[in-house]
Structure formats: C-alpha cells, structure tokens
C-alpha cells in the first residue's frame, strides 16, 4: 500500500491521467479512485483510507462538476481551496499518489457543456425520489461525470461516502448495469464531534444555523433508538423527524424511510432500511441519513 508523505503528483489532462494509470497497471499496481469536488475534510480523508485498504495506489479527483448543478443552485458559491486541499493530502498519514484536477471535463476543443456535450447517463429508477425530486438534473450529472472519471482513470476500486446515500446506490447500479470493471465501496458516514454530518457546505452555515442543524442528526439518532425499541411504523418516525427539524428552524426538503438497496419507501421498519433527510438551514441545504437494521 502507498506510504508516500510527499506532495502528490498533480495531473491536469485526461490524456496524462490515462497514461499514468496504464503505466501503473503495467507494473501490476491496483488503483483506487476517490472522486471529490474539493474543499476536503475528514470525511474525504476517511474515503482515502478506505481506498488504501484495497489498492496499491490512490487517485483523488478534485473537480467541481457543473452538470450536477441546476441554474438556481450553488455552483458559483461552492467552496474551493485547491492549495489547502493539496496541503491536507500531503500531510495525510499514508499520502495520496495522484490528484486529478482537470480544468473542464466537458470541454472538447472550445465547445463547453452546452455546445459540445450531449451524452448523459441516467439510472432511471434509483435517481427518482429524495434528492432526485428537488434536484432533477443532479443524478444525471453525477452518473455522467463518474462514468467519465472511470473511463479516464480506469480504477479497480472507487470509494463513495454513505452520507450521499442515494448517490452511492446510483453509482453502484450504473456500474452493474453498464459492466464497468470497478468495485464500488460505500464508506461509513463521518460526523463532527457534536454529531453534524461532515460536509463541504458546513462552512457556509452561520453559527446559529449550525447549532440548529444539529437537530438533523439528533432526530435521526432518536428515530433509530425508537425503532430498536419497537416503534416500527414509518409514518410516525418520519413525522417525528420532520417536527424536530422544523422546531429547530429548519426547512425540510424531505424525510424518507426506504429500503437500503432499492431505495423504495417502506411502511414499517424491517431489517435493512435507511432514514434519509435533506433540510435547509439558512441558505445551506444539508443531507444526512442513518441505517437501521432490526430483526
């Protein structure tokens, strides 16, 4: 496994990235990919650690993907600190081998997204509901850019955080259905000490909004505890989560209790469900979830 603590190699072009990967594979090295949009935090570093358990080398992509943002969303204000990200990766215990930081994955000789790119990947069932309802172009953009990254980096393993639960399942299904030779691993959600799910968007929360946003994780933990004690009717648990978030000043986008694999809504808690939440605090949309396994 990789043990470098030096500054990772930074690759900017598709051609150079593919060339590096193929050279490494000629040396019988396995490659893990951790796709990110930058502004790295401990949650991202946990994904890198997971990749290093399974591969010889790890590539971290840093690319703010424009195709997953609708016109009214926060593409223009999405936080970015590339030099800070590189320093975090350099200081990270086991290091990172390559940072793939392309300028524009949709640029084909001057033709941008609107003029040059017209092929999109859809995972038609799993992208419906939850984040797919309020963000109708989101999963199309995610699936397409991940497919592009897989074709460019050619990884053996790709690691996605379970915080973006629906996204993880969408990518799993895309890989299965399109026969990508990539093992997709879901890595456990990482929280701040006070329970808030780690997110690059957390930095945009005001102190008051951040404190109030703790209602998300607290309501999820309470729902899990209630289910484990025998409160199994989903409508009751869902209502309780909504009420707690709204009482703290949040605006709920959705609270859904779904099967962990197919993401279809369930009426009663059974083995293998996940409670998924999206809510606004101030101008920041946060997502979180908790898996529940009861016998």
NUGUGU-85662 format. One line per field, with one value per residue (C-alpha): residue number from 1; y, x, z. Coordinates in pm, whole numbers, always signed. Layout:
pos c(NUM|...)
c2 c(Y|...)
c1 c(X|...)
c3 c(Z|...)
//
This chain:
pos c(1|2|3|4|5|6|7|8|9|10|11|12|13|14|15|16|17|18|19|20|21|22|23|24|25|26|27|28|29|30|31|32|33|34|35|36|37|38|39|40|41|42|43|44|45|46|47|48|49|50|51|52|53|54|55|56|57|58|59|60|61|62|63|64|65|66|67|68|69|70|71|72|73|74|75|76|77|78|79|80|81|82|83|84|85|86|87|88|89|90|91|92|93|94|95|96|97|98|99|100|101|102|103|104|105|106|107|108|109|110|111|112|113|114|115|116|117|118|119|120|121|122|123|124|125|126|127|128|129|130|131|132|133|134|135|136|137|138|139|140|141|142|143|144|145|146|147|148|149|150|151|152|153|154|155|156|157|158|159|160|161|162|163|164|165|166|167|168|169|170|171|172|173|174|175|176|177|178|179|180|181|182|183|184|185|186|187|188|189|190|191|192|193|194|195|196|197|198|199|200|201|202|203|204|205|206|207|208|209|210|211|212|213|214|215|216|217|218|219|220|221|222|223|224|225|226|227|228|229|230|231|232|233|234|235|236|237|238|239|240|241|242|243|244|245|246|247|248|249|250|251|252|253|254|255|256|257|258|259|260|261|262|263|264|265|266|267|268|269|270|271|272|273|274|275|276|277|278|279|280|281|282|283|284|285|286|287|288|289|290|291|292|293|294|295)
c2 c(+0|+360|+516|+845|+1165|+1390|+1625|+1412|+1421|+1666|+1570|+1813|+1641|+1333|+1206|+1227|+1070|+773|+734|+728|+470|+239|+265|+167|-126|-249|-271|-480|-197|-166|+179|+326|+639|+881|+1133|+1468|+1826|+1952|+2157|+1840|+1745|+1443|+1266|+1274|+1153|+855|+763|+773|+545|+302|+306|+231|-83|-228|-90|-15|+340|+604|+882|+1167|+1365|+1728|+1865|+2081|+1917|+2181|+1931|+1831|+2186|+2340|+2708|+2809|+2606|+2695|+2620|+2975|+2972|+2613|+2635|+2580|+2579|+2376|+2465|+2391|+2056|+1965|+2051|+1833|+1545|+1596|+1584|+1286|+984|+741|+1001|+1017|+924|+1141|+1433|+1451|+1813|+1871|+2218|+2111|+1754|+1881|+2090|+1938|+2195|+2507|+2362|+2376|+2180|+2349|+2322|+2002|+1751|+1570|+1219|+1162|+862|+805|+550|+581|+412|+492|+857|+919|+1049|+1209|+1430|+1347|+1524|+1862|+1836|+1684|+1716|+1614|+1239|+1269|+1494|+1272|+947|+1105|+1262|+945|+739|+984|+958|+578|+585|+830|+698|+330|+243|-101|+37|+355|+475|+684|+813|+685|+1040|+1075|+753|+780|+882|+576|+344|+517|+466|+103|+38|+222|+11|-309|-222|-90|-357|-125|-323|-120|-231|+37|+62|+260|+413|+497|+848|+1065|+1318|+1617|+1565|+1716|+1482|+1705|+1509|+1635|+1833|+2092|+2308|+2324|+2616|+2828|+2783|+3075|+2985|+2990|+2781|+2533|+2485|+2444|+2200|+1952|+1875|+1663|+1414|+1420|+1339|+1056|+902|+926|+761|+473|+430|+432|+170|-54|-29|-145|+170|+40|+243|+460|+737|+800|+804|+1023|+1274|+1289|+1368|+1640|+1801|+1813|+1971|+2227|+2311|+2398|+2638|+2410|+2387|+2021|+1920|+1554|+1286|+937|+587|+349|+8|+25|-143|-40|+290|+223|+362|+118|+143|-48|-70|-402|-524|-304|+41|+388|+714|+990|+1363|+1682|+2016|+2381|+2591|+2944|+2922|+2587|+2255|+1966|+1593|+1314|+959|+669|+299|+89|-287|-457|-827)
c1 c(+0|+108|+325|+429|+406|+527|+312|+100|+152|-98|-237|-449|-536|-735|-453|-188|-421|-496|-128|-27|-292|-194|+174|+92|-119|+170|+356|+68|-44|-410|-568|-834|-1030|-1187|-1399|-1442|-1536|-1262|-1270|-1158|-1241|-1200|-1486|-1293|-979|-1173|-1259|-891|-810|-1074|-929|-582|-712|-794|-540|-172|-228|-494|-611|-818|-1009|-1086|-1341|-1646|-1883|-2107|-2351|-2495|-2598|-2922|-2932|-3070|-2821|-2492|-2232|-2097|-2061|-1946|-1638|-1297|-939|-718|-387|-536|-661|-314|-160|-415|-337|+38|+1|-234|-78|-39|-42|-214|-39|-219|-458|-654|-764|-897|-999|-1317|-1421|-1686|-1454|-1393|-1175|-1363|-1713|-1846|-2129|-2395|-2219|-2019|-2161|-2486|-2444|-2585|-2607|-2937|-3012|-3382|-3526|-3283|-3249|-3618|-3739|-3546|-3270|-3388|-3718|-3582|-3266|-3387|-3056|-2835|-2802|-2777|-2478|-2326|-2362|-2221|-1916|-1839|-1863|-1619|-1382|-1396|-1310|-1022|-867|-953|-960|-1003|-1190|-1390|-1495|-1805|-1929|-2257|-2354|-2462|-2658|-2870|-2566|-2374|-2656|-2698|-2329|-2343|-2632|-2465|-2152|-2355|-2578|-2301|-2046|-1774|-1479|-1482|-1563|-1772|-1729|-1956|-1763|-1930|-2061|-1827|-1958|-1824|-1781|-2124|-2290|-2327|-2254|-1932|-1989|-1800|-2111|-2093|-1850|-2132|-2354|-2384|-2307|-2679|-2775|-2501|-2626|-2984|-2872|-2776|-3148|-3097|-2855|-3027|-3365|-3208|-3040|-3370|-3557|-3310|-3335|-3715|-3713|-3478|-3717|-4008|-4155|-4172|-4441|-4257|-4515|-4478|-4099|-4096|-4333|-4119|-3803|-3980|-4125|-3787|-3609|-3884|-3895|-3524|-3587|-3504|-3697|-3742|-3687|-3766|-3758|-3791|-3757|-3654|-3508|-3128|-3082|-3368|-3447|-3821|-4033|-4141|-4435|-4282|-3925|-3778|-3422|-3224|-3382|-3228|-3379|-3272|-3306|-3248|-3317|-3230|-3079|-3040|-2920|-2747|-2902|-2776|-2828|-2787|-2905|-2893|-2917|-3149|-3118|-3373|-3457)
c3 c(+0|-58|+214|+48|+253|-28|-227|-460|-834|-985|-1324|-1523|-1852|-1944|-2162|-1890|-1633|-1854|-1943|-1574|-1486|-1768|-1677|-1319|-1432|-1645|-1313|-1170|-942|-846|-842|-617|-705|-458|-655|-477|-553|-324|-4|+167|+525|+750|+574|+246|+421|+555|+194|+105|+399|+277|-75|+60|+229|-112|-362|-409|-533|-474|-706|-565|-824|-740|-983|-923|-1168|-1332|-1478|-1140|-1053|-1176|-1270|-928|-723|-555|-823|-806|-429|-379|-153|-309|-174|-404|-239|+103|-28|-158|+178|+360|+126|+169|+547|+540|+709|+422|+149|-187|-510|-765|-764|-1089|-1126|-1478|-1586|-1768|-1840|-2082|-2299|-2641|-2808|-2704|-2706|-2350|-2191|-2400|-2733|-2718|-2473|-2542|-2396|-2048|-1815|-1634|-1364|-1414|-1106|-827|-927|-862|-530|-245|-390|-740|-678|-573|-786|-1115|-1305|-1014|-1064|-1439|-1383|-1114|-1309|-1624|-1462|-1264|-1583|-1742|-1445|-1460|-1831|-1775|-1451|-1514|-1141|-992|-689|-631|-286|-216|+117|+255|+354|-10|+23|-290|-494|-373|-474|-811|-890|-776|-1014|-1303|-1260|-1253|-1546|-1774|-1677|-1555|-1419|-1097|-744|-574|-198|+32|+321|+651|+715|+924|+1176|+1365|+1739|+1800|+1550|+1243|+927|+770|+452|+249|+276|+658|+633|+490|+797|+1037|+1400|+1480|+1178|+1256|+1610|+1488|+1216|+1489|+1501|+1190|+1341|+1679|+1526|+1323|+1628|+1817|+1530|+1525|+1901|+1883|+1606|+1801|+2096|+1884|+1730|+1374|+1193|+943|+925|+1300|+1287|+978|+1136|+1448|+1249|+1050|+1362|+1538|+1242|+1185|+1555|+1533|+1246|+955|+628|+541|+180|+251|+515|+370|+512|+235|+167|+177|-162|-390|-209|-226|+56|+327|+565|+853|+980|+885|+852|+614|+592|+587|+706|+466|+531|+337|+505|+468|+743|+621|+261|+308|+211|+423|+383|+636|+692|+932|+859|+1076|+1099|+1322|+1330)
//
